[in-house]
Amino acid sequence: MFEELAFGGLLFSPLVIFMPIAFLLSWGTRAVLHKTGLYSRVWKVAWFEVGLYVCYLALVIYLLGS
């Protein structure tokens, strides 16, 4: 189970750390796809971005979670 992060006497969920990491990974992947021209081949861009973020979030939780 995840443990809370204590900062200044306040308790935070570990998702406070995991979510920005997943966002940066998905942002980097989107940038690479845009530079290589593969981003234009994506049919539903919004669904692709949400799915990419959720997959990266699951990967980060799996790798960094206790």
C-alpha positions as a Markdown table, in Angstrom:
| # | Residue | x | y | z |
|---|---|---|---|---|
| 1 | Met | 0.0 | 0.0 | 0.0 |
| 2 | Phe | 1.1 | 3.6 | -0.7 |
| 3 | Glu | 2.3 | 5.7 | 2.2 |
| 4 | Glu | 1.5 | 9.3 | 2.6 |
| 5 | Leu | 4.2 | 12.0 | 2.0 |
| 6 | Ala | 4.6 | 14.3 | 4.9 |
| 7 | Phe | 5.6 | 17.9 | 4.0 |
| 8 | Gly | 5.4 | 20.7 | 6.5 |
| 9 | Gly | 3.0 | 18.8 | 8.7 |
| 10 | Leu | 0.6 | 18.0 | 5.9 |
| 11 | Leu | 0.0 | 14.6 | 4.4 |
| 12 | Phe | -0.1 | 14.2 | 0.7 |
| 13 | Ser | -1.0 | 11.3 | -1.6 |
| 14 | Pro | 1.8 | 9.7 | -3.6 |
| 15 | Leu | -0.2 | 10.6 | -6.7 |
| 16 | Val | 1.0 | 14.2 | -6.1 |
| 17 | Ile | 4.4 | 12.9 | -7.3 |
| 18 | Phe | 3.3 | 10.3 | -9.7 |
| 19 | Met | 0.9 | 12.4 | -11.8 |
| 20 | Pro | 3.4 | 15.1 | -12.9 |
| 21 | Ile | 6.0 | 12.4 | -13.8 |
| 22 | Ala | 3.4 | 10.7 | -16.0 |
| 23 | Phe | 2.5 | 14.0 | -17.5 |
| 24 | Leu | 6.1 | 14.8 | -18.4 |
| 25 | Leu | 6.5 | 11.3 | -20.0 |
| 26 | Ser | 3.4 | 11.7 | -22.1 |
| 27 | Trp | 4.4 | 15.3 | -23.1 |
| 28 | Gly | 7.8 | 14.0 | -24.2 |
| 29 | Thr | 6.2 | 11.2 | -26.2 |
| 30 | Arg | 3.8 | 13.6 | -27.9 |
| 31 | Ala | 6.7 | 15.9 | -28.8 |
| 32 | Val | 8.7 | 13.1 | -30.3 |
| 33 | Leu | 5.6 | 11.9 | -32.3 |
| 34 | His | 5.0 | 15.5 | -33.5 |
| 35 | Lys | 8.6 | 16.0 | -34.6 |
| 36 | Thr | 8.7 | 12.7 | -36.5 |
| 37 | Gly | 5.4 | 13.3 | -38.2 |
| 38 | Leu | 3.6 | 10.3 | -36.8 |
| 39 | Tyr | 1.3 | 12.5 | -34.7 |
| 40 | Ser | -0.7 | 13.4 | -37.8 |
| 41 | Arg | -1.6 | 9.7 | -38.3 |
| 42 | Val | -3.5 | 9.5 | -35.0 |
| 43 | Trp | -7.2 | 9.3 | -35.7 |
| 44 | Lys | -8.7 | 10.6 | -32.4 |
| 45 | Val | -6.0 | 12.9 | -30.9 |
| 46 | Ala | -7.8 | 13.6 | -27.6 |
| 47 | Trp | -8.4 | 9.9 | -26.9 |
| 48 | Phe | -4.9 | 9.1 | -27.8 |
| 49 | Glu | -3.5 | 11.7 | -25.3 |
| 50 | Val | -5.7 | 10.5 | -22.5 |
| 51 | Gly | -4.9 | 6.9 | -23.1 |
| 52 | Leu | -1.2 | 7.7 | -23.3 |
| 53 | Tyr | -1.3 | 9.6 | -20.0 |
| 54 | Val | -3.2 | 6.8 | -18.2 |
| 55 | Cys | -0.8 | 4.1 | -19.5 |
| 56 | Tyr | 2.2 | 6.2 | -18.3 |
| 57 | Leu | 0.5 | 6.8 | -14.9 |
| 58 | Ala | -0.1 | 3.1 | -14.5 |
| 59 | Leu | 3.6 | 2.4 | -15.4 |
| 60 | Val | 4.9 | 5.0 | -13.0 |
| 61 | Ile | 2.7 | 3.6 | -10.2 |
| 62 | Tyr | 3.9 | 0.1 | -11.0 |
| 63 | Leu | 7.6 | 1.0 | -11.0 |
| 64 | Leu | 7.7 | 3.6 | -8.2 |
| 65 | Gly | 4.9 | 2.3 | -5.9 |
| 66 | Ser | 6.0 | 0.4 | -2.9 |
